Amino acid sequence: MIKDLLEQIDNLPPLPQTIIEIEEFRKNSKKDVDELLKIIEKDALIISTLLKVSNSTMFGFRSKIETPSKVINLLGIHFTIFIAINETIQNMLRTDLEPYEITSEEFREASNISSLFTNVWLSTINNEFKEELLLASLLQEVGKFILSELLIIKNKSNDFLKELKEGREINELEKKFLGLTTSKATAEIFRHWKLSDNLIKIIEFVDEIDCCEEEYKLKSQILDVIKTVCNPRELFTESSIEKALIKADKYKLEKRPLVDAIIFVRNKVKNT
């Protein structure tokens, strides 16, 4: 099945030049606001996307944001980069997510909320990890678009969805029907696009933590907890919260900051 996955990935369009330049900018230790602004201003679609996201209820700014410079000023360099990369990639991967019983909008909402949750949680437990895990939390589920396409092509989507509705875990079903999970698919997509090797290694074994290199294991464990509570099918439900807390116990992560972050973000989600 990995061969089928790679064939689908080979058919993906290349990343836009603007995103390639943003990714190169992201890797630099010194980041100049004016340089980022010059890159962004060359792409009208990215400008439109940044303005749309920054004016959404997720951020709740009092006045309307009308320029990319204002976006960078309010969100910061890193968050602006993350949103630009995430939204562009999601716009490129438009496959129907029907096998997962979610819409593209539900997927996008869960992705954006996962970044908010990551920011809130990691600000209290490990600020050092926050920057790289913010982007990883936004992007770690995009492999579902390719896996969804494979399920549809192979006429397995109805059987997959039937078992999903029966309460089976998504990663177990992905292995059963396709032989690999979302995290592996996402990693292969990012290899194809030559994104950061560090980003790839953090995401690749989120669904198979025991296979993860020790250097990346804690980051992958944190991503697994984020992925669980921000599941677009069960976004901050009692069930997804319980599963996330069980995983936190398993990974020996401090529970109080996690619970506080869950309460804060869940209340914010309910009020938007």
PyMOL commands that set and color helices and strands:
alter all, ss='L'
color gray80, all
select helices_A, chain A and resi 2-10+17-27+33-40+44-54+68-75+77-92+98-100+104-125+127-139+143-153+157-165+170-178+182-192+197-204+209-211+214-229+238-250+255-270
alter helices_A, ss='H'
color red, helices_A
deselect
rebuild
show_as cartoon
